[in-house]
Amino acid sequence: MNDAVKRLFDMLSSAATLILLFPLMLAVALWIKLDSKGPVFFCQQRAGLYGQPFLIFKFRTMVHRASEAIDQHKEPVVSCGRDLRITSAGRFLRATSLDELPQLINILKGEMSVVGPRPVLMEQKEVVPLGYMKRFWVRPGVTGLAQVRGRRSLDWLQQLAFDAEYVEKRSFLYDIGIILQTIRVVFLGRGIYGGEGLNWRAYRNRANGRPTDDKDVEETLK
């Protein structure tokens, strides 16, 4: 896909969506503020294009904690909406994916795209095998191939495989197809939460300090 065409589509679609949904976003912001203590937005450093860090914006769905108080290597997986870390408003926002709307700002800033591999934590870069680093060759997306193939129900290695597949197959029509599939996935509420499974932390622990290997991904897909 021509990068200039993709960028133009990203800018026009995100700007139009922001204008259209601004009243809804304002209402969501007010609900979050009334529902629990803490900021409206959740901001976190993620790995973007070429693995460079950027600050992602989301509506806050969890009880507010200082970022320095969270050890990402030990943080338990959010496996259900009843998790005590999730606020009342947060359960609805996660179920409807409305918590992702502020990422339209990231798109306008050029840090994200509408479609692409989901932006991972900086800590997660440690456990991306060399052959799958290609996921960082494109801007991360609000939605992507992994999101329509299983979302959070996929384990870490499956997500990487779909991210790499997207990079290899990407085109304008491919993106449009993923956007249409995303609408269906969000409407059906599938894959909102995932189990412990082989998440990135479990994979990191299993590797026990050894370098991550492409064969780990290939064996998982068999």
Residue pairs with C-beta under 8 A, 6 or more apart in sequence:
1 170
1 171
1 172
1 174
1 175
5 172
6 113
6 172
6 175
7 110
7 113
9 114
9 172
9 175
10 107
10 112
10 113
10 114
11 107
11 108
13 114
14 104
14 107
14 108
14 114
15 108
17 104
18 25
18 104
18 105
18 108
21 101
24 98
24 101
25 101
25 102
28 59
28 89
28 93
28 98
28 101
29 40
29 59
31 89
32 40
32 59
32 60
32 87
32 89
32 93
33 40
35 87
35 88
35 89
36 63
36 64
36 87
36 88
36 89
37 64
38 60
38 63
38 64
39 60
39 64
40 59
40 60
41 57
41 58
41 59
41 60
41 102
42 57
42 58
42 59
42 60
42 61
42 62
42 99
43 55
43 56
43 57
43 58
44 55
44 56
44 58
44 67
44 121
45 53
45 54
45 55
45 56
45 121
45 122
46 53
46 54
46 55
46 56
46 119
46 120
46 121
46 122
46 140
47 53
47 119
47 120
47 121
47 122
47 124
47 125
47 136
47 140
48 54
48 111
48 112
48 119
48 136
48 139
48 140
49 111
49 136
49 137
49 138
49 139
49 140
50 136
50 137
51 125
51 133
51 136
53 122
54 106
54 111
54 119
56 103
56 106
56 111
56 112
56 119
57 102
57 103
57 105
57 106
58 99
58 100
58 102
58 103
59 93
59 98
59 99
59 101
59 102
60 87
60 90
60 99
61 86
61 87
61 89
61 90
61 91
61 93
61 94
61 99
62 85
62 86
62 87
62 90
63 84
63 85
63 86
63 87
72 121
72 123
73 123
73 201
73 204
74 201
75 201
77 194
77 195
77 196
77 199
77 201
78 85
78 86
78 193
79 193
79 194
79 195
79 196
80 193
81 91
81 94
81 95
81 192
81 193
86 94
90 99
92 98
93 99
94 192
95 189
95 192
96 186
96 189
97 186
100 142
103 112
103 142
104 142
106 112
107 113
107 114
107 142
110 139
111 139
111 140
112 119
112 139
112 140
112 141
112 142
113 138
113 139
113 140
113 141
113 142
114 141
114 142
114 143
114 175
114 179
115 141
115 142
115 143
115 144
115 166
115 170
115 175
115 178
115 179
116 138
116 139
116 140
116 141
116 144
116 166
117 135
117 136
117 138
117 140
117 141
117 144
117 145
117 146
117 163
117 166
117 167
118 140
118 141
118 143
118 144
118 146
118 147
118 159
118 163
119 140
120 128
120 140
120 200
124 200
126 204
126 212
127 156
127 200
127 203
127 204
127 207
127 212
128 135
128 160
128 212
129 160
129 212
129 213
129 214
129 216
129 217
130 212
130 214
131 164
131 214
131 217
132 160
132 161
132 163
132 164
132 214
132 217
134 164
134 167
134 168
135 160
135 163
135 164
135 166
135 167
137 167
138 166
138 167
138 170
143 178
143 179
143 182
144 162
144 163
144 166
144 178
145 162
145 163
145 165
145 166
145 178
146 154
146 158
146 159
146 162
146 163
146 166
147 178
147 182
147 185
147 191
148 178
148 181
148 182
148 185
149 158
149 162
150 158
150 191
151 185
151 190
151 191
151 192
151 194
152 191
152 192
152 193
152 194
153 190
153 191
153 194
153 195
154 162
154 191
154 194
155 194
155 197
155 198
155 199
155 203
155 220
156 198
156 199
156 200
156 202
156 203
157 198
157 203
157 216
157 217
157 220
157 221
158 220
158 221
160 217
161 217
161 220
161 221
166 174
166 178
185 191
196 202
198 206
198 220
203 212
203 216
207 216
